[in-house]
Amino acid sequence: MSDMQSESIRQVRDHLADVVDRADREDEPTVITRRGKEVAAVVPIEMLRHCKRLEEQEILALVEERMSSKAPGVPMEDVMAEVLTEDG
């Protein structure tokens, strides 16, 4: 996959079907911008599913690591906060 194509919301609005077809048929994501800032993307559905699976695996690995530790338990809120801050 080459560099991701980037288009403004206005451009995408004019040819949304083409953007969706590019994601579906060519596995090419399109980054959508608003006033020059990246705000969203149209991606192939399998790419989205793959990212979600990886995210779930990371969470499960962290939970397993914490559960196997001899240290006192960590509240689930703290675990989730740690996971969420690692993404950003």
Helices and strands as residue ranges (DSSP letters): E 5-8, H 9-14, H 16-26, E 30-34, E 37-42, H 45-68, H 76-87
